């Protein structure tokens, strides 16, 4: 696996004292905007074999990434592909740990951890997102951001995008998604349509900023019905349900 981490061009070291503090403040996405370089320093692009961008992931610390289990559940040979772009850092993956209860039919427990084969230097270019505690509450209506190199329309070209969505009440989401939503899932979106995660965004973070300005990962892009359809939600793995498992595996 080759992972690519977005870099920024300016030094804002004073902001990088804690997880979830990106060097830029912003004023895959279908209906999104192109993100500035370094605006989301925990965003990762995964490449398998010699493929182009396949899935997203997020930086947890200098050795571990978080992604979706469905991104890593095939038997292809996994290797690093050098990236010729100057603004990418490419690192090999040493180990992949998919959640043992991942269900490839229902997408329940759609979570995986990836251990890098060497530490990366954390700086203004690469920085971890914060993980919430298991009791952290992401209430319905709260604003959240989705980011990724997914296509800007179904079948479209890949580019780094960002878009704002809102957390959707789980009961409402079960009605929208035909009762396919489990306690380990979190819904977010814009119910009028036009904004959503799409192809290539899987595994990337659903991010929420707390009142102090720190960014926490509320979800991992998992599944949905189409892209940005009216009265449909994007479905994410609910990170708070897996805090103990993540800590057990990584110490984060």
Beta strands, then each sheet from edge to edge (+ up, - down):
strand 1: 2-5
strand 2: 33-34
strand 3: 43-47
strand 4: 53-59
strand 5: 64-67
strand 6: 90-91
strand 7: 93-98
strand 8: 112-116
strand 9: 130-131
strand 10: 143-148
strand 11: 161-168
strand 12: 185-189
strand 13: 205-209
strand 14: 215-223
strand 15: 234-238
sheet 1: 6+ 1- 3+ 4- 5+ 8- 7+
sheet 2: 2+ 11- 10+ 13- 14+ 9+
sheet 3: 2+ 11- 12+ 15-
end
